[in-house]
Each structure stands twice: as structure tokens, then as C-alpha cells.
Amino acid sequence: MKVLEKIKQHYHIISLVVLVMLFFRQCGINRDIDKLRKDYSETTSNIDSIYSEIKGMELITESEIRENMNKVMFEYLIYEEDLDKGKISLSEIRSKIDSNEK
């Protein structure tokens, strides 16, 4: 009973403290929401810029990828055969590969 009487006597202070706590909590939530909105807008703008870059590019087809893979694999087979026969050294192969990449 004593607790109930103290609550009745100080209900103004208790309600004020509860309202202040709710106010600060609401401010924190709004700040978090604003931060999420900012992050969302930055992410959306980044995605839009990437999409516009991709849209302007010509995409590589599967047949082009296969053709390039076959060409590279054939070149490496030739290099391997020449290396096995002793016609070329490993450093010469490396320099040819580096010159082809540039």
C-alpha cells in the first residue's frame, strides 16, 4: 500500500519521466530512420550508375567467351608442347604470354 500511495503522490513526476523517456526514444528512432533513408538513397544511386554503365556497354556473348577460351587453351598447349620438346624456355613462354596480354 505504501508504494501505491507514493505513486499517487508523485504521479506528475513519474508521468513526466515516462514522457521524457518516450520523447528521447522517438528522437533516436527518427535519427535511425533518417540514416537508413540516406544509406538507401546512396545505394540506389550507386546501383543506378552501375546500371547505366552496363547499359552502355556491349555485353560479351557465350560464343565469344568460348572462342577466346579455346584460343587461349590452344596457345598454352602449343607452349607446353614446345617446352616439352625443349624448343623454348619457360622464361620465353612467360614473356610471350605477357606480351599477348598487353
SVG drawing of the C-alpha trace seen along z (x, -y; Angstrom):
<svg xmlns="http://www.w3.org/2000/svg" viewBox="-3 -16 68 49">
<polyline fill="none" stroke="black" stroke-width="0.4" points="0.0,0.0 2.8,-2.4 4.1,-2.0 0.7,-2.8 0.4,-5.9 3.8,-7.1 2.9,-6.6 -0.3,-8.6 1.6,-11.4 4.3,-11.6 2.3,-10.7 3.2,-14.0 6.9,-13.4 6.5,-9.7 4.4,-10.7 6.9,-13.4 9.8,-11.0 8.0,-8.4 7.1,-11.1 10.7,-12.3 11.9,-8.8 9.4,-8.3 10.5,-11.6 14.2,-10.6 13.4,-7.2 11.3,-8.6 14.2,-11.0 16.6,-8.1 14.2,-6.1 13.8,-9.1 17.6,-9.5 18.0,-5.8 15.2,-6.1 16.9,-9.1 20.3,-7.3 18.6,-4.3 17.0,-6.6 20.3,-8.2 22.0,-4.8 19.2,-3.6 19.4,-6.6 23.2,-6.3 22.9,-2.6 20.1,-3.3 22.2,-6.0 25.2,-3.6 23.1,-0.9 21.7,-3.3 25.2,-4.5 26.4,-0.9 23.3,0.0 23.8,-3.0 27.5,-2.0 26.4,1.6 23.6,0.4 26.1,-1.5 28.5,1.4 28.3,4.2 27.9,7.5 30.0,10.5 28.1,13.4 28.7,17.0 30.1,17.9 32.7,15.1 33.8,16.4 34.1,19.9 36.1,18.8 38.5,16.8 38.9,19.7 39.6,22.1 42.2,19.7 44.0,19.3 43.9,23.0 45.3,23.8 48.1,21.3 49.0,22.9 49.0,26.4 51.5,25.1 53.7,23.6 53.5,26.8 54.5,28.9 57.4,26.6 58.5,26.7 58.4,30.5 60.4,30.7 63.0,28.2 62.3,25.7 61.5,22.9 62.3,22.0 59.9,21.1 61.0,17.5 60.4,17.1 56.9,18.5 56.3,16.1 57.5,13.1 55.2,14.2 52.2,14.5 53.0,11.1 53.3,9.5 50.0,11.1 48.2,9.8 49.3,6.2"/>
</svg>
